[in-house]
Amino acid sequence: KQEVTQIPAALSVPEGENLVLNCSFTDSAIYNLQWFRQDPGKGLTSLLLIQSSQREQTSGRLNASLDKSSGRSTLYIAASQPGDSATYLCAVGANSKLTFGKGITLSVRP
Amino acid sequence: DTAVSQTPKYLVTQMGNDKSIKCEQNLGHDTMYWYKQDSKKFLKIMFSYNNKELIINETVPNRFSPKSPDKAHLNLHINSLELGDSAVYFCASSQYIATEQFFGPGTRLTVL
């Protein structure tokens, strides 16, 4: 059974800091990994999708990496801004579904 | 021009009632999903449909019955609502099974 872990559950950083959010999963038989952002009371916004054959994907200030063999992914956020404050969810795709971690709630202080 | 839409956004009802949540996607995708986000914000798959065929039923009570009248729609009907059904329900879609998923805005269900 796939398990996805995101630690820590919450993170607070000052504006401008570069930061890394970690995600680990137990079963490496995945076809993709997706990072999402969720604002309070809102839906999920897809940030980056990495296919199992890829090592990383970039979009603006975001860079996501995938090491399938070790069951790890990281989301790198450069030059963080208060508008980046949200919950970041990692989800691994396998067996026709996404399995989610519990998310990391990020607070970027001005 | 919303990609994945759900109605209603909020649903407040009494225990024992029957209710439905509707989902529509205008992305031309083949696969649609229902996820449940509980009070601890944990998201879990409930159902997955591909080309109107059920492919995943993740040990959901049979009080929950999804229906896909066509590829663009996946509705969720819930019978005999219980307090524990209170959650946010998200619909999602993807082009095919192993591709990027796009989520709707969610339906917050409160059972009193």
Interface residues (C-beta under 8 A of the other chain):
Chain A: Y31 N32 Q34 F36 K42 G43 L44 T45 S46 L49 T87 L89 A91 G93 N95 S96 K97 L98 T99 F100 K102 G103
Chain B: T31 Y33 Y35 K40 K41 F42 L43 K44 I45 S48 N50 I55 I56 E58 F90 I97 A98 T99 E100 Q101 F102 F103 G104 P105 G106
